[in-house]
Amino acid sequence: MTDPAGALAARIERFEQAADPELIRDPAALSEAEQAMRDLHTRLRRGESPAHALRAAVLELRELYGPAEPDLWASYVLAGLPEGAPLTSSGDAPAG
């Protein structure tokens, strides 16, 4: 059986070795990500749903940087189960 943490660490290491380090650690991109996450979490604390909070945060970035710069705002994705989704006894979402 493979160690999941070790497998993930190996994948991250391979990605970092293959990718351009400047692209991964772009300070400008970090500031946009930080701005988006601060906005997202502010909205979540106000009681907005995760989907609405993320959409509003992304739209704020889009308004700030313009639709011609999607690399600064279009990569944000909400992942996970919808609120109230049933889980199986193993904790996984049901298939299908």
Secondary structure, 3 states (H helix, E strand, C coil): CCCHHHHHHHHHHHHHHHCCHHHHCCHHHHHHHHHHHHHHHHHHHCCCCHHHHHHHHHHHHHHHHCCCCHHHCCCCCCCCCCCCCCCCCCCCCCCC
